Amino acid sequence: MRLAVRLAIETRDSIDALKEEIKATGEFDNLRLTNGFVVNQAYLDSKKITAEQNWDKVLKFGSQVEERSAPKTRTDLQVNQTTIDGIAELKKILSLYTETSYVTTSFVIRMVVRGSLLVRHGKI
């Protein structure tokens, strides 16, 4: 499914960094990795963070204030339904961690990608 979002430049850079890490594994050598595919993989990695309730560790690596002031670009991501459902659930979970009533889809994607990088680097 297509997900239209505005992503901060930092989030796009993080997606590119994660894409390079996924390519380096050699697991998807013959595929063209789209940003949507990378977000799907990041969501799968983030399930470990949710299971272990480690979102506070991911959040301490960035600030919500930075998210609001960061330049953004509009993009369409082709993600699967499981990822879309997971993002909806993470909106509820992350709003508890941030002590706010609502978090945006782009913020959740930013945290999922950041969390995936932390998991792959063994920091979580």
Disulfide bonds with the S-S distance in Angstrom:
none
